[in-house]
């Protein structure tokens, strides 16, 4: 939520800005025919760019585009998928993960009719057939600091076929739980000068780029170059949406935070907090994102065969249902910038006047104040000064997603930035 007075108080140039190329609609994309490919193992860095505020992408269209993309990449023996966790249930990342699994014959189609239709569409477009051999396929939900997904959440988000493999004694469980404290490796550092700029000089130390070890093991130099097999494929899947810490969610955040380590996550959250949510929310380009982009360009793009599948979700004005407004597939910042541009158009409500009272309902996805505080982040820039915010949160039962963080919040409380900064000088844990 934003309000007109945001521009008045911060200057017209402070409004959310994203450096991006023009977002194309589905028709424009097909007409230009430059962002999809199906007959080469070296697809363009921006493979798919479909989206507009009026677009409503069907599941069949999404599956067809994913199939064309995977065909263009060529056969793989090793596929690692990094989707979000249940807190991004509506991202459609679960469905896309299922489409990838079905393409590689790792699971059978849950909707045979849809699968048959897509097979016919692929044949009509001269796309190669799905691979005959089944690759090794692993899925690491990008938990960050969140609690692990339950079996029922996995089934609801990723489907029954993938969920069934978590309890099958004859196959290795494809789902890996990310432990942000123990399962990571530091792959490099962003310069201290960048951190100092982002924190207004409050912190002058390098930011550690950390990844789950299983991701970093997929480096190209770990692959036998003499082999005819292509290197391991890493797919980061998720939704671009306004975010209180990163400005816009997903892209390389899915790696450096979603499957990152305690030092990197703590420092990035701290940078976001002290830089100021009002200066971050809805901005695809900001000092914290610059730090992640530096680490991404320096360490990820050269070492991993990493591709992003990004969605933009919005509400249908007539039905009120959530639908996919955009789909972007690429391997660098361009697809992220395009998704940011569309998200700004469909995920922000600009109000003519400030409400005196706002009511927020948190559904079953929000079981902690760590998550539920979005009810504050996403209304505070719209609600009137001195106004009232009512939060209905029937599923909230804890403060922090992580046990240690929960203890710290209970110990110190929600007391505002100045007080927290003061307490940090007294409490080593904090």
C-alpha positions, 0 to 999 in steps of 0.5 A: 500500500502506498499513499500520495503523500509518499511522493510529497514527503520524499520528492517525486524522484523517490517514487518506486523506480525500476530500470528495465526494458519494455515489458511485452504482452503475450502477443507482442512477444510472439510477434517479435519472436526473440525471447523463446527458443526450442532447438538450441542448447544455448538459449538466449539469456532472456528466454521468455517475457510474457506479461501485462496487467491485463494478461491471464496466463493459463496453466497450459500456457505456462507448462508449454513455455516451461517445456520449450525452455527445458527442451532448449537447454538440452538433456541433463543428468542432474537438476536442482530446483529452488522453489519458495516455501509454503509462505509463497503458496500463491506464487504458482512455483509449486505448479511450475516445479511439478511441470519440471518434474513431469518434463523430466519424467521424474513424476507422472503427470497429475493431469493427463489431459493437460499433459497430452495437450502440451505434448501435442502443442510441443509437437506442433512447434517442433520442440524436441521430445522430453528426455528418455532418461530420468535425471537426478532431481532434487528440490530445496525449498528456499526456507531462509529462516522459516520453519521446514515444510510439513508433508501436507504443505508439500502435497498441497503446494507441489502435488501428490506425485512429488509428495509421495516420493517423500515417504517412498522407501524405494527412492531417495527423498527429492526434498531437502530441508535447508538448514541456514545455520549448518548447511552452508558455505561462504563462496565470496564477499561483497565489498565493505564499501557497499555495506557501509553505503547501504547502512549509512556508515553504521556497518563497515564490513564485507557481506558474505555470500553464502549458499547451501552446499548442495547448490555450490556443488553444482559448479561447472568446474565440478563437472567432467568437461570431457563428458558428453553430458551438460553441466548440472542445471539449477532452476530458481523458481519464484514470485516477484512481489514487493518485499519489506527487506529486499524491495522486491522479492525473489531473483538472487534473493532466492539463493543468497537468503532463501538457501543462504547462511546465518551470517548473510541473512542476519546482515541482509535483514539488518541492512534492510531494517536500518536503511528503512522500509519506506526507502526499499518497498517496491524498488527493484534497485536499491543498495541491498539489492546491489550487494546481492547483484554484485555477488550474483554476477561475480560468483553465480553467473560464472560458476553455475548453469543457473536460470530463473523462472519468475512469476508475477501474480495479481488479482482478477478485477472481476472474479477476485481470484489470484492469477498469473499476470506474467512469466519471465525466464532468464539467467540474469538481471533482465528478466527480474527487472521486467518482472519488477516493472509489471509487479509495480503495476499489479501489486500496488494499490495507490489510495486517494486519501489515508484511511483512519482505520485499516483491518488486515486478515492473515490466513493460515500461511501466517503462523508467526509475527515474523511473517504476520508483520507484513500486515504492518509493512504493507499498510503503514505507508497508506494509513493516516497518522495516528490511525488504527490498524486491526490485525486478525491473525487466527493462526499466529502462534509464535514470534520468530520462525527460528527458535533462537530468534523467537527467544530474542523477540520475547526477550527484547520485544518490538520496541522500535529501531532507536531502542533496538540499536541502543540494546545492541550495544548491551546485548551480544546475542542481539 
